[in-house]
Amino acid sequence: MAVDALELQLAAALQRYHALRRRAETAPRDPGATVMRTLGELGTALEQLRVAQEQIIESRRRTEELQQELAAQCAKYWELLDEMHEPYLVTRPDTTIMEANRAAAELFNVSQRFLAGKTLSVFVCEDRGRFLDDSARLAHEKGSAEWNVKLRPRERAPLTVSMRVRGDGTNLRWVVRQDTY
């Protein structure tokens, strides 16, 4: 049962309660019939609340199951991502890193947990403005490209890499390969 439906049922039950109360206050000549009707309405309302409570409990149980499934899927995703030998990143259009696998952390010489939140562009050695413009355009166009870029990992010498990037309309997914020429 949806929460909105429960709210409607409770509002209707309150209206019936107030109507019965007004009737009981204005018609004291047959209090027994009014009490019986009130008890009947109260019983119906309590039964509806009991059913709603059972449905909420079932809904909460199902939500907890889904959360556990989601956590397992997330763990599996990260396990697969971290097992990739190639550096893999997910960034926003402005190249802010949202996700990075272990290989990316090793490439940039930054702890994996600290890589998230940094911008990929800070590691770019040349023409950073064009890199940012092209990244934003690609993210919004849902396009893909392969770029050769000179990167400078933290406390290491610059290196040339090939970056395969794909935009999905919101984010960018990067696979980085170190050039061997």
Rosetta blueprint (number, residue, H / E / L):
1 M L
2 A L
3 V H
4 D H
5 A H
6 L H
7 E H
8 L H
9 Q H
10 L H
11 A H
12 A H
13 A H
14 L H
15 Q H
16 R H
17 Y H
18 H H
19 A H
20 L H
21 R H
22 R H
23 R H
24 A H
25 E H
26 T H
27 A L
28 P L
29 R L
30 D L
31 P H
32 G H
33 A H
34 T H
35 V H
36 M H
37 R H
38 T H
39 L H
40 G H
41 E H
42 L H
43 G H
44 T H
45 A H
46 L H
47 E H
48 Q H
49 L H
50 R H
51 V H
52 A H
53 Q H
54 E H
55 Q H
56 I H
57 I H
58 E H
59 S H
60 R H
61 R H
62 R H
63 T H
64 E H
65 E H
66 L H
67 Q H
68 Q H
69 E H
70 L H
71 A H
72 A H
73 Q H
74 C H
75 A H
76 K H
77 Y H
78 W H
79 E H
80 L H
81 L H
82 D H
83 E H
84 M L
85 H L
86 E L
87 P L
88 Y E
89 L E
90 V E
91 T E
92 R L
93 P L
94 D L
95 T L
96 T E
97 I E
98 M E
99 E E
100 A E
101 N L
102 R H
103 A H
104 A H
105 A H
106 E H
107 L H
108 F H
109 N L
110 V L
111 S L
112 Q H
113 R H
114 F H
115 L H
116 A L
117 G L
118 K L
119 T E
120 L H
121 S H
122 V H
123 F H
124 V E
125 C L
126 E L
127 D L
128 R H
129 G H
130 R H
131 F H
132 L H
133 D H
134 D H
135 S H
136 A H
137 R H
138 L H
139 A H
140 H H
141 E H
142 K L
143 G L
144 S E
145 A E
146 E E
147 W E
148 N E
149 V E
150 K E
151 L E
152 R L
153 P L
154 R L
155 E L
156 R L
157 A L
158 P L
159 L E
160 T E
161 V E
162 S E
163 M E
164 R E
165 V E
166 R E
167 G E
168 D L
169 G L
170 T L
171 N L
172 L E
173 R E
174 W E
175 V E
176 V E
177 R E
178 Q E
179 D L
180 T L
181 Y L
